[in-house]
Amino acid sequence: MDRDNRVQTLSEADCLRLLGTVPVGRVVYTEHALPAVLPVAFEVGPDGRLVLALRAGGTVVRALDGTVAAFQADRLDPATRTGWSVLVHGRAEVVRDPALHEHLLLTGPRPWIDGERQVFVLLTPELVSGRELHTCAHGAQLGTGRPH
């Protein structure tokens, strides 16, 4: 933790565990040579890869396939100014194996917007980092100076 005991750096294992507690995160990719961000449903697979659920036909699927992308998810409590945030960088690949695709249709996450056929993208973590925010030990909330 830092000198104020408010920010704790998380291990990779803790980051992946925390990611498994939320259903939506944000994938960061390049579109028209600019950074783009899209909220997506996801889950952490048993092998540690992130499974992103997307609608077929979207530009994001083409933009992600075979590229390095980032993924960020968090759970923050504005009342206590506590929570965590995790950032993952890695290679994204569209699932093309028919057996795996069928398995994910039955067990995987669902896109937030219904529509066309569903596509899954696997993001293999290469760099994983995260931080957890705690309340101050002296009774003040992080950043407010007020007691809780």
Backbone as ProteinMPNN parsed JSONL, in Angstrom:
{"seq_chain_A": "MDRDNRVQTLSEADCLRLLGTVPVGRVVYTEHALPAVLPVAFEVGPDGRLVLALRAGGTVVRALDGTVAAFQADRLDPATRTGWSVLVHGRAEVVRDPALHEHLLLTGPRPWIDGERQVFVLLTPELVSGRELHTCAHGAQLGTGRPH", "coords_chain_A": {"N_chain_A": [[0.835, -1.189, 0.0], [0.316, 2.371, -0.4], [1.873, 5.255, 1.211], [-0.195, 6.347, 2.712], [-1.797, 4.247, 3.24], [-4.037, 3.864, 1.66], [-4.185, 3.105, -1.009], [-3.793, 0.086, -2.524], [-1.666, -2.014, -4.294], [-2.564, -4.633, -6.422], [-2.152, -8.191, -6.752], [-1.626, -10.276, -9.676], [-3.244, -12.567, -9.535], [-5.19, -11.747, -7.655], [-6.311, -9.667, -9.134], [-7.511, -11.047, -11.332], [-9.317, -12.599, -9.901], [-11.013, -10.62, -8.801], [-12.01, -9.517, -11.187], [-13.714, -11.561, -11.903], [-15.959, -11.025, -10.41], [-17.63, -9.142, -11.452], [-19.959, -8.364, -14.101], [-19.614, -6.768, -16.351], [-17.347, -4.881, -18.307], [-14.918, -2.659, -19.814], [-13.776, -2.642, -23.062], [-10.865, -1.676, -24.723], [-9.797, -0.471, -27.731], [-8.479, 0.033, -31.078], [-9.868, 2.224, -33.411], [-10.252, 3.468, -36.564], [-7.698, 4.606, -36.357], [-7.796, 5.777, -33.884], [-8.221, 5.746, -30.28], [-10.757, 3.676, -28.942], [-13.557, 2.887, -26.88], [-15.592, 0.424, -25.434], [-18.335, -0.701, -23.578], [-18.685, -4.025, -22.442], [-20.152, -7.279, -21.972], [-18.667, -9.86, -20.064], [-16.605, -12.616, -18.968], [-14.311, -14.298, -16.773], [-12.447, -16.871, -17.953], [-11.785, -20.38, -17.155], [-9.129, -20.786, -17.731], [-7.968, -18.375, -17.33], [-8.171, -16.564, -19.383], [-9.976, -13.779, -20.738], [-13.352, -13.777, -21.644], [-15.1, -12.196, -23.985], [-18.303, -11.041, -24.823], [-19.892, -10.325, -27.759], [-21.876, -8.7, -30.315], [-22.363, -10.077, -33.523], [-21.186, -8.7, -36.604], [-20.566, -6.148, -35.835], [-18.289, -3.365, -35.896], [-16.38, -3.472, -33.949], [-15.661, -6.138, -33.508], [-14.153, -6.843, -35.781], [-12.134, -4.949, -35.463], [-10.89, -5.783, -33.124], [-9.936, -8.402, -33.56], [-7.101, -10.357, -33.569], [-5.433, -8.383, -32.58], [-3.65, -6.312, -30.199], [-5.213, -5.46, -27.247], [-6.849, -3.563, -24.661], [-8.413, -4.021, -21.485], [-10.691, -3.001, -19.054], [-12.07, -3.058, -15.839], [-14.114, -2.357, -12.983], [-15.131, -1.838, -9.557], [-16.608, 0.473, -7.758], [-17.365, 2.462, -4.918], [-19.123, 5.25, -4.522], [-20.028, 6.522, -2.197], [-18.385, 5.741, -0.04], [-15.965, 6.062, -1.179], [-14.326, 3.963, -1.925], [-13.034, 0.884, -3.345], [-12.144, -0.978, -6.291], [-9.994, -1.316, -9.186], [-9.157, -2.792, -12.245], [-6.84, -3.458, -14.818], [-6.231, -4.928, -17.916], [-3.995, -5.983, -20.392], [-3.613, -7.436, -23.554], [-3.562, -10.012, -26.135], [-6.152, -10.187, -28.479], [-8.51, -12.441, -29.814], [-10.874, -13.629, -32.115], [-13.248, -16.159, -31.465], [-13.15, -18.964, -33.363], [-13.352, -21.675, -33.489], [-15.744, -24.086, -33.922], [-16.775, -25.886, -31.97], [-15.956, -24.8, -29.509], [-17.206, -22.324, -29.722], [-19.939, -23.093, -29.693], [-20.03, -24.211, -27.127], [-19.53, -21.931, -25.573], [-21.796, -20.462, -26.247], [-23.687, -21.793, -24.762], [-22.712, -21.632, -22.135], [-21.34, -19.264, -21.715], [-20.872, -15.632, -21.351], [-23.479, -13.208, -22.13], [-24.177, -10.879, -24.732], [-24.906, -7.432, -24.005], [-26.695, -6.135, -25.596], [-29.289, -7.386, -27.383], [-29.595, -9.082, -30.523], [-28.161, -9.557, -33.63], [-26.366, -12.563, -34.515], [-24.278, -14.039, -32.018], [-20.904, -13.326, -31.033], [-17.774, -14.389, -29.787], [-14.917, -13.122, -28.177], [-11.673, -13.856, -27.254], [-9.507, -12.714, -24.816], [-6.249, -12.809, -24.121], [-4.509, -12.465, -21.243], [-1.615, -10.485, -20.9], [-0.325, -8.402, -19.633], [-1.247, -7.506, -16.445], [-2.77, -5.457, -14.141], [-3.724, -3.844, -11.098], [-5.557, -1.946, -8.658], [-6.586, -1.349, -5.334], [-8.773, 0.624, -3.461], [-8.887, 1.966, -0.26], [-10.522, 3.104, 2.77], [-9.26, 5.82, 4.717], [-7.048, 5.191, 7.413], [-7.289, 6.845, 9.606], [-9.925, 7.573, 9.823], [-11.06, 9.38, 8.051], [-12.684, 9.845, 4.909], [-11.414, 8.733, 1.749], [-9.986, 11.294, 0.015], [-11.884, 13.218, 0.829], [-11.631, 14.307, 3.374], [-13.516, 14.334, 5.317], [-15.191, 12.822, 8.113], [-16.454, 9.412, 8.123]], "CA_chain_A": [[0.0, 0.0, 0.0], [1.105, 3.598, -0.387], [2.172, 5.776, 2.542], [-1.426, 6.648, 3.435], [-2.554, 3.002, 3.382], [-5.313, 3.991, 0.965], [-4.13, 2.462, -2.311], [-3.034, -1.158, -2.479], [-1.426, -2.662, -5.578], [-3.081, -5.998, -6.382], [-1.446, -9.225, -7.506], [-2.352, -10.73, -10.864], [-4.291, -13.503, -9.095], [-6.275, -10.952, -7.069], [-6.965, -8.937, -10.227], [-8.39, -11.965, -12.063], [-10.411, -12.972, -8.987], [-11.941, -9.491, -8.746], [-12.704, -9.424, -12.472], [-14.773, -12.563, -11.896], [-17.088, -10.61, -9.573], [-18.461, -8.167, -12.16], [-20.346, -8.899, -15.407], [-19.387, -5.819, -17.455], [-16.146, -4.066, -18.274], [-14.745, -1.845, -21.006], [-12.675, -3.049, -23.932], [-10.231, -0.53, -25.368], [-9.233, -0.932, -28.993], [-8.225, 1.118, -32.027], [-10.84, 2.336, -34.501], [-9.882, 4.604, -37.413], [-6.446, 5.125, -35.808], [-8.068, 6.458, -32.621], [-8.67, 4.83, -29.235], [-12.203, 3.54, -28.768], [-13.906, 2.144, -25.667], [-16.937, -0.134, -25.517], [-18.697, -1.592, -22.476], [-19.048, -5.361, -22.915], [-20.32, -8.372, -21.021], [-17.491, -10.722, -20.112], [-16.301, -13.425, -17.795], [-12.964, -14.839, -16.739], [-12.488, -18.305, -18.206], [-10.996, -21.192, -16.226], [-7.714, -20.696, -18.084], [-7.524, -17.009, -17.078], [-8.478, -15.655, -20.494], [-11.262, -13.092, -20.656], [-14.288, -14.104, -22.721], [-15.942, -11.034, -24.257], [-19.485, -11.37, -25.615], [-20.209, -9.222, -28.667], [-22.782, -9.001, -31.424], [-21.712, -10.229, -34.835], [-21.468, -7.624, -37.542], [-20.086, -4.863, -35.364], [-16.921, -3.031, -36.279], [-15.474, -3.789, -32.854], [-15.165, -7.507, -33.676], [-13.065, -6.771, -36.765], [-11.051, -4.135, -34.924], [-10.209, -6.523, -32.062], [-9.398, -9.7, -33.963], [-5.682, -10.442, -33.857], [-4.723, -7.185, -32.141], [-3.462, -6.106, -28.768], [-6.283, -4.612, -26.732], [-6.872, -3.398, -23.21], [-9.717, -4.254, -20.879], [-10.725, -2.416, -17.725], [-13.307, -3.216, -15.068], [-13.954, -1.861, -11.619], [-16.286, -1.726, -8.667], [-16.312, 1.628, -6.923], [-18.465, 2.931, -4.076], [-18.941, 6.697, -4.4], [-20.321, 6.985, -0.847], [-17.223, 5.524, 0.828], [-14.79, 6.323, -2.007], [-13.52, 2.752, -1.883], [-13.308, -0.022, -4.451], [-10.985, -1.515, -7.008], [-9.952, -1.17, -10.63], [-8.209, -3.729, -12.85], [-6.54, -3.212, -16.226], [-5.602, -6.069, -18.571], [-3.541, -5.814, -21.773], [-3.299, -8.727, -24.139], [-3.925, -10.311, -27.52], [-7.568, -10.53, -28.67], [-8.772, -13.345, -30.944], [-12.254, -14.092, -32.267], [-13.396, -17.613, -31.365], [-13.565, -19.538, -34.643], [-13.561, -23.105, -33.292], [-17.19, -24.287, -33.77], [-17.107, -26.559, -30.708], [-15.798, -23.82, -28.431], [-18.271, -21.324, -29.886], [-21.183, -23.7, -29.2], [-19.902, -24.327, -25.67], [-19.696, -20.584, -25.007], [-23.21, -20.073, -26.405], [-24.436, -22.421, -23.666], [-22.195, -21.346, -20.795], [-20.611, -17.997, -21.648], [-21.627, -14.388, -21.133], [-24.386, -12.763, -23.188], [-24.053, -9.437, -25.026], [-25.926, -6.611, -23.35], [-27.696, -5.754, -26.594], [-29.704, -8.514, -28.219], [-29.59, -8.754, -31.943], [-27.601, -10.544, -34.532], [-25.608, -13.686, -33.985], [-23.297, -13.715, -30.985], [-19.504, -13.618, -31.291], [-16.939, -14.329, -28.592], [-13.529, -12.749, -28.355], [-10.836, -14.231, -26.125], [-8.406, -11.796, -24.55], [-5.237, -13.513, -23.335], [-3.78, -11.465, -20.458], [-0.162, -10.426, -20.94], [-0.025, -7.478, -18.533], [-2.415, -7.361, -15.575], [-2.487, -4.598, -12.991], [-4.921, -3.394, -10.409], [-5.42, -1.224, -7.392], [-7.752, -1.342, -4.46], [-8.826, 1.847, -2.658], [-9.42, 1.76, 1.086], [-10.712, 4.332, 3.531], [-8.082, 6.188, 5.496], [-6.996, 4.571, 8.729], [-7.621, 7.825, 10.647], [-11.37, 7.816, 9.887], [-11.562, 10.257, 6.993], [-12.856, 9.174, 3.625], [-10.404, 9.043, 0.756], [-10.178, 12.48, -0.808], [-12.895, 14.167, 1.273], [-11.261, 14.954, 4.612], [-14.646, 14.287, 6.233], [-15.372, 11.516, 8.737], [-17.546, 8.666, 7.507]], "C_chain_A": [[0.876, 1.247, 0.0], [1.222, 4.129, 1.039], [0.927, 6.081, 3.358], [-2.271, 5.406, 3.675], [-3.926, 3.082, 2.722], [-5.339, 3.249, -0.357], [-3.227, 1.236, -2.203], [-2.884, -1.699, -3.892], [-1.816, -4.127, -5.449], [-2.2, -6.948, -7.181], [-2.272, -9.602, -8.731], [-3.488, -11.67, -10.476], [-5.467, -12.755, -8.488], [-7.035, -10.19, -8.14], [-7.952, -9.845, -10.962], [-9.564, -12.418, -11.2], [-11.46, -11.85, -8.937], [-12.693, -9.321, -10.058], [-13.865, -10.409, -12.541], [-15.997, -12.176, -11.087], [-17.998, -9.582, -10.246], [-18.77, -8.679, -13.569], [-20.008, -8.013, -16.606], [-18.083, -5.074, -17.22], [-16.068, -3.284, -19.572], [-13.549, -2.359, -21.793], [-12.178, -1.803, -24.662], [-9.489, -1.053, -26.59], [-9.02, 0.27, -29.9], [-9.255, 1.065, -33.148], [-10.517, 3.614, -35.279], [-8.685, 5.356, -36.825], [-6.638, 5.921, -34.512], [-8.466, 5.442, -31.563], [-10.193, 4.847, -29.13], [-12.451, 2.66, -27.548], [-15.351, 1.694, -25.784], [-17.218, -0.974, -24.282], [-19.165, -2.931, -23.04], [-19.264, -6.299, -21.745], [-19.12, -9.295, -21.175], [-17.506, -11.657, -18.917], [-14.854, -13.882, -17.906], [-13.078, -16.345, -16.905], [-11.608, -19.064, -17.223], [-9.493, -21.142, -16.505], [-7.152, -19.285, -17.895], [-7.758, -16.044, -18.216], [-9.835, -14.996, -20.247], [-12.081, -13.469, -21.872], [-15.221, -12.906, -22.869], [-17.088, -11.46, -25.155], [-19.894, -10.154, -26.432], [-21.228, -9.665, -29.702], [-21.977, -9.121, -32.707], [-22.053, -9.016, -35.692], [-20.984, -6.267, -37.087], [-18.648, -4.613, -35.773], [-15.932, -3.412, -35.193], [-14.887, -5.192, -32.993], [-13.995, -7.515, -34.651], [-11.865, -6.005, -36.21], [-10.252, -4.886, -33.85], [-9.431, -7.731, -32.56], [-7.913, -9.636, -34.325], [-4.865, -9.243, -33.403], [-4.451, -7.236, -30.644], [-4.525, -5.112, -28.326], [-6.108, -4.477, -25.225], [-8.3, -3.627, -22.733], [-9.656, -3.73, -19.457], [-12.085, -2.679, -17.096], [-13.037, -2.732, -13.663], [-15.248, -2.034, -10.839], [-15.907, -0.649, -7.672], [-17.552, 2.037, -6.149], [-18.283, 4.429, -3.861], [-19.198, 7.209, -2.983], [-19.103, 6.848, 0.068], [-15.908, 5.824, 0.129], [-13.778, 5.176, -1.884], [-13.835, 1.911, -3.109], [-12.022, -0.512, -5.074], [-11.128, -1.248, -8.493], [-8.856, -2.08, -11.158], [-8.071, -3.395, -14.327], [-5.773, -4.41, -16.781], [-5.215, -5.652, -19.983], [-3.246, -7.196, -22.318], [-3.781, -8.848, -25.574], [-5.376, -10.772, -27.564], [-7.718, -11.39, -29.92], [-10.244, -13.729, -30.957], [-12.271, -15.618, -32.186], [-13.939, -18.125, -32.694], [-13.824, -21.041, -34.549], [-15.048, -23.346, -33.034], [-17.57, -24.937, -32.445], [-17.003, -25.59, -29.53], [-16.887, -22.762, -28.514], [-19.596, -21.866, -29.354], [-21.168, -23.827, -27.685], [-20.135, -22.967, -25.012], [-21.117, -20.064, -25.166], [-24.043, -20.614, -25.247], [-24.005, -21.92, -22.297], [-21.594, -19.96, -20.625], [-21.488, -16.797, -21.382], [-22.499, -14.055, -22.337], [-24.165, -11.28, -23.465], [-25.183, -8.66, -24.363], [-27.018, -6.187, -24.316], [-28.017, -6.986, -27.426], [-29.677, -8.103, -29.679], [-29.074, -9.908, -32.752], [-26.894, -11.664, -33.773], [-24.542, -13.2, -33.001], [-21.901, -14.163, -31.386], [-18.765, -13.521, -29.961], [-15.521, -13.954, -28.993], [-12.79, -13.156, -27.089], [-9.696, -13.234, -26.008], [-7.439, -12.516, -23.612], [-4.414, -12.487, -22.568], [-2.269, -11.597, -20.601], [0.36, -9.497, -19.847], [-1.314, -7.281, -17.742], [-2.001, -6.498, -14.394], [-3.798, -4.163, -12.359], [-4.581, -2.709, -9.109], [-6.735, -1.314, -6.629], [-7.662, -0.101, -3.579], [-9.509, 1.542, -1.34], [-9.712, 3.104, 1.719], [-9.457, 4.585, 4.334], [-8.172, 5.563, 6.881], [-7.429, 5.538, 9.828], [-9.091, 8.243, 10.626], [-11.906, 8.772, 8.849], [-11.723, 9.465, 5.713], [-11.789, 9.633, 2.665], [-10.802, 10.282, -0.045], [-11.179, 13.49, -0.279], [-12.469, 14.928, 2.511], [-12.383, 14.937, 5.635], [-14.716, 12.907, 6.891], [-16.486, 10.755, 8.036], [-18.736, 8.565, 8.391]], "O_chain_A": [[2.05, 1.181, 0.362], [0.718, 3.506, 1.973], [0.987, 6.074, 4.587], [-3.353, 5.501, 4.255], [-4.873, 2.439, 3.176], [-6.401, 2.804, -0.792], [-2.055, 1.338, -1.84], [-3.874, -1.829, -4.613], [-1.444, -4.789, -4.48], [-1.578, -6.553, -8.167], [-3.46, -9.291, -8.815], [-4.582, -11.579, -11.033], [-6.62, -13.084, -8.768], [-8.259, -10.075, -8.073], [-9.098, -9.459, -11.19], [-10.673, -12.6, -11.701], [-12.659, -12.116, -9.024], [-13.885, -9.013, -10.052], [-14.886, -10.124, -13.167], [-16.98, -12.916, -11.071], [-19.02, -9.194, -9.68], [-17.938, -9.358, -14.172], [-20.105, -8.456, -17.75], [-17.756, -4.69, -16.098], [-17.029, -3.245, -20.341], [-12.449, -2.494, -21.258], [-12.964, -0.991, -25.149], [-8.662, -1.96, -26.493], [-9.346, 1.398, -29.53], [-9.488, 0.019, -33.753], [-10.512, 4.708, -34.714], [-8.665, 6.587, -36.801], [-5.742, 6.654, -34.095], [-8.995, 4.382, -31.898], [-10.826, 5.898, -29.219], [-11.642, 1.789, -27.228], [-16.226, 2.465, -26.178], [-16.437, -1.868, -23.956], [-19.941, -2.975, -23.994], [-18.661, -6.152, -20.682], [-18.615, -9.489, -22.281], [-18.303, -11.51, -17.99], [-14.254, -13.857, -18.981], [-13.722, -17.019, -16.101], [-10.78, -18.466, -16.536], [-8.683, -21.421, -15.621], [-6.004, -19.019, -18.251], [-7.571, -14.838, -18.055], [-10.722, -15.583, -19.627], [-11.576, -13.482, -22.995], [-16.035, -12.632, -21.986], [-16.875, -12.163, -26.142], [-20.201, -9.094, -25.886], [-21.417, -10.859, -29.934], [-21.034, -8.366, -32.943], [-23.098, -8.39, -35.511], [-20.988, -5.318, -37.872], [-17.88, -5.554, -35.973], [-14.761, -3.652, -35.484], [-13.731, -5.412, -32.632], [-12.961, -8.124, -34.378], [-10.718, -6.374, -36.459], [-9.057, -4.64, -33.69], [-8.368, -8.044, -32.024], [-7.522, -8.946, -35.267], [-3.71, -9.102, -33.806], [-4.964, -8.097, -29.929], [-4.715, -4.064, -28.943], [-5.318, -5.19, -24.607], [-9.261, -3.45, -23.482], [-8.691, -3.979, -18.735], [-13.121, -2.538, -17.746], [-11.895, -2.698, -13.205], [-16.304, -2.336, -11.395], [-15.009, -0.827, -6.85], [-18.665, 1.966, -6.669], [-17.4, 4.846, -3.112], [-18.639, 8.237, -2.6], [-18.822, 7.744, 0.863], [-14.854, 5.839, 0.765], [-12.572, 5.385, -1.758], [-14.791, 2.192, -3.832], [-10.954, -0.467, -4.464], [-12.222, -0.99, -8.996], [-7.762, -2.138, -10.597], [-9.053, -3.088, -15.002], [-4.788, -4.854, -16.191], [-6.012, -5.039, -20.693], [-2.687, -8.037, -21.614], [-4.335, -7.909, -26.146], [-5.786, -11.636, -26.788], [-7.123, -11.1, -30.958], [-10.799, -14.112, -29.927], [-11.417, -16.288, -32.766], [-15.045, -17.771, -33.103], [-14.45, -21.617, -35.439], [-15.575, -22.864, -32.032], [-18.587, -24.575, -31.854], [-17.871, -25.572, -28.658], [-17.431, -22.348, -27.49], [-20.303, -21.16, -28.635], [-22.18, -23.579, -27.03], [-20.85, -22.866, -24.015], [-21.598, -19.31, -24.32], [-24.993, -19.968, -24.805], [-24.832, -21.795, -21.393], [-21.361, -19.526, -19.496], [-22.7, -16.925, -21.209], [-22.276, -14.567, -23.434], [-23.983, -10.5, -22.53], [-26.284, -9.179, -24.184], [-28.144, -5.911, -23.901], [-27.147, -7.556, -28.084], [-29.73, -6.919, -30.012], [-29.481, -11.059, -32.591], [-26.849, -11.679, -32.542], [-23.989, -12.109, -33.138], [-21.718, -15.219, -31.991], [-19.085, -12.682, -29.118], [-15.001, -14.409, -30.011], [-13.225, -12.842, -25.981], [-9.004, -12.948, -26.986], [-7.767, -12.797, -22.459], [-3.685, -11.708, -23.184], [-1.712, -12.683, -20.442], [1.375, -9.785, -19.213], [-2.35, -6.93, -18.308], [-1.002, -6.776, -13.73], [-4.84, -4.124, -13.012], [-3.497, -2.863, -8.546], [-7.824, -1.349, -7.204], [-6.607, 0.194, -3.018], [-10.578, 0.933, -1.307], [-9.21, 4.132, 1.264], [-8.682, 3.666, 4.599], [-9.259, 5.43, 7.443], [-7.892, 5.098, 10.88], [-9.471, 9.172, 11.337], [-13.12, 8.96, 8.773], [-10.978, 8.517, 5.465], [-11.311, 10.765, 2.739], [-11.843, 10.298, -0.703], [-11.324, 14.552, -0.884], [-12.883, 16.071, 2.703], [-12.217, 15.48, 6.728], [-14.33, 11.916, 6.271], [-17.365, 11.362, 7.424], [-19.739, 7.963, 8.009]]}, "name": "protein", "num_of_chains": 1, "seq": "MDRDNRVQTLSEADCLRLLGTVPVGRVVYTEHALPAVLPVAFEVGPDGRLVLALRAGGTVVRALDGTVAAFQADRLDPATRTGWSVLVHGRAEVVRDPALHEHLLLTGPRPWIDGERQVFVLLTPELVSGRELHTCAHGAQLGTGRPH"}
